[in-house]
């Protein structure tokens, strides 16, 4: 599966969100790959190879009804064998 750009939003409880963030943190600590869920309308996972260093960013936007906190992580792509 080749995915150039992938985005989705999903509502989660605080506990579900904490579980997801802990799972992502454990995968990053292991350092091999990051497996992220597909949106609810599609089955499967997205598997992304990790690399170092990881650049991080946090953006906070406060609106009348919502607070948005966007985390971003970026790293160089590893060379893929056979391409």
N, C-alpha and C positions, 0 to 999 in steps of 0.2 A: 504494500500500500504506500503510495507516494502522496504526501500531503504538503503542499506549499505553504498554506496558511490555514490555521484552524483556531476558531474561537467559539466559546459558548458560555452561557451564563446559566446557573442553576441555583435554586434556593435550597439551602441546607439549614438544619438546626445547628446551634452552637456546638453541640456534641459531635455531630457529623462533620462539621467543618474542622474541628480540632483533630478528629481521627484522620481526615484527609491530609492535613498539614503535617501530622506526625509521620504518616506513611511516606509522604514526599521527602521529609527530612531524613528518614531512615534510608531511602533509596539514594539520596544525594550523598549521605555519609558512606554508603557502600561503594559509590563511585563508578558503577558500571553503566547503568541505564536508568531512565526515568520512565515509568509506565503510568500513563494518565488515562482516565476514563473517557470514552466517547460520549457525545451528548445522549440524552435519554432516548432519542428517536433512532439511534443507531447502536448496533451491538459492537462489542470489542473494545480494544484499548489502543492507544497510540504509544509506541515504544520509541524513545529518543535516546541516542547514545550521549553520555555525559562527557565533559572535558573540563580542563582547568585552564586558566582561572575563570571563575564565574563572576560576571559583573552583575550587580544588583541595583534595583531601583525601587523606590516607593513613592507613589503619588497619592495625595489625599485631596479630595474635592468635597466640599460641604455645600449642599443644596438645601432648599426649604424642607423637603420631605426625607431626603436620603443623605447618607455619608458614603462616599465611594473611596475605598482603599485599593489601589492597584499595585500589585507586586510584579516586578519583572526580573527575570533571570536570563542571562545570555552568555554563551560561550562559543568558542570556535568549533566548527564541525570537524570531526575526525575524518580522515580519508577513508572512504568505503572501498573495501577490496573488490576488485573486478570491475571498477568503473573508471 
